[in-house]
Amino acid sequence: DRCVFNSTELNDIQYIRSYYYNKLELIRFDSNVGKYVGYTELGVKNAEIWNNIPSQIASEAAQWEVYCLNNVGNDY
């Protein structure tokens, strides 16, 4: 998990959760895109499945606030 930001403005904060195997990024949730994106054949298949689970997307989107928004002041 990581937060990418250049200021404390809400629109400038991006939450990214990446899944890796053997140093290769398979899939990523990006709060700016609002869904999972696959980078390998397996990642694309999982992204299609996970993007069709509304509770999964809502849970990841909520992490933007929990993980990034509450800590951006400390990190900035």
C-alpha positions in Angstrom: 0.0 0.0 0.0 1.2 3.5 -0.7 -0.1 7.1 -0.9 1.1 9.4 -3.6 0.7 13.1 -3.0 2.2 16.5 -3.6 0.0 18.5 -1.2 -2.6 18.0 1.5 -5.4 18.8 -1.0 -7.9 15.9 -1.2 -7.8 15.7 -5.0 -4.0 15.4 -4.9 -3.9 12.2 -2.8 -3.7 8.9 -4.7 -4.0 5.5 -2.9 -2.4 2.5 -4.6 -2.5 -1.2 -3.4 -0.2 -3.4 -5.5 0.1 -7.2 -5.5 3.5 -8.6 -6.5 4.9 -12.1 -7.2 8.6 -12.6 -7.9 9.1 -8.8 -8.0 6.5 -8.5 -10.8 3.4 -6.4 -10.3 0.4 -8.5 -11.1 -2.5 -6.3 -10.2 -3.1 -2.9 -8.7 -6.0 -0.9 -7.2 -5.7 2.8 -8.0 -8.0 5.2 -6.3 -7.7 7.6 -9.2 -9.0 4.9 -11.6 -11.4 3.5 -9.0 -10.9 -0.1 -9.9 -8.3 -2.9 -10.2 -5.9 -3.0 -13.2 -4.1 -6.1 -14.2 -0.5 -6.1 -15.6 -0.1 -9.8 -16.4 -2.5 -12.4 -17.8 -3.3 -13.6 -14.2 -3.6 -10.0 -13.0 -6.1 -9.1 -15.8 -8.2 -12.2 -15.0 -8.3 -11.3 -11.3 -9.0 -7.6 -12.0 -12.1 -8.7 -14.0 -13.3 -10.8 -11.2 -12.5 -8.3 -8.4 -14.0 -5.3 -10.2 -17.3 -7.1 -10.4 -17.5 -7.4 -6.6 -19.0 -4.1 -5.3 -18.0 -4.7 -1.7 -14.4 -5.3 -2.8 -14.2 -2.0 -4.7 -16.0 -0.2 -1.8 -13.5 -1.6 0.7 -10.5 -0.6 -1.4 -11.9 2.9 -2.0 -12.5 3.3 1.7 -8.8 2.6 2.3 -8.0 5.9 0.6 -9.5 7.8 3.5 -8.3 5.4 6.3 -4.7 4.9 5.0 -3.9 8.1 3.2 -6.2 10.9 4.3 -5.6 10.4 8.0 -1.9 10.3 7.6 -1.1 12.8 4.9 -0.5 15.6 7.4 2.1 13.5 9.2 3.9 12.6 6.1 3.7 15.9 4.3 
